[in-house]
Amino acid sequence: MTRYALIALALAFALLRVSPALAEPASGRYALQIAVVQNGVQIVSTRTPIIEDTPTSASVVVGDENFQFEASLFTVHGDGDGSQMALQAHISSGTDEIAAPTLTFLRGEEARFEMGRADGHILRMAITPID
């Protein structure tokens, strides 16, 4: 092997070591943000970490109403390369289930869900990757 070939090989290995995005897939760690908006003003929010294949929960209280959010994050199987993620959530208040959205998105990207209610509250949920 020539000296130039060895230098090129060493440079390629060094590039892979300093560029983890080239060497490894995006992590399975995300932040789940929950917010309640009324009349265009965010009145309460919370943020909690969520890790792939590990369920999480959060709650926010607005007046006398307690909103519970339960969510699970996992890889969508069958897409061939594991690049799609899914967040399955259950949103409830007391014993009433409000919504059960499933958000499908690309690994390492963001996804958002928003829904309005008859009482004027807007429930927002966003998932963003943590580096």
Buried (B, 14 or more C-beta within 10 A) or exposed (E): EEEEEEEEEEEEEEEEEEEEEEEEEBBBBBBBBBBBBBEEEEBBBBEBEBEBEEEBEBBBEBEEEEBBBBBBBBBBEEEEEEBBBBBBBBBBBEEEEBBEBEBEBEBBEEBEBEEEEEEEBBBBBBBBBEE
